[in-house]
Amino acid sequence: MRHNFDIEIDLHGCHVDEAIRRIESVLYRPKSQSILVIHGHGTGTLRKAVREFVASNSYVREFVLGEDMNFPGGDGVVIIYT
């Protein structure tokens, strides 16, 4: 199964503040319609922060959790639609 996204962001190794800044840097760009965010599994701190940010951001039209669509990476990814 092949998936194409306008942008892919890998947040492995990022602290929460840096991860949010990286998402913001692409989220507010025109023409970004689908963004694959790879936050990984880890302790769950980054996953929780990223998902809370995405859920509360007005630029996000819709988002899908990787585990909800059996996406490779499962609960280590989120797909954002702007």
Secondary structure, DSSP 4 states (H G I P E B T S, - for coil): -----SEEEE-TT--HHHHHHHHHHHHTSTT--EEEEE--STTSHHHHHHHHHHHH-TT-SEEEEGGGGT-TTGGGEEEEE-
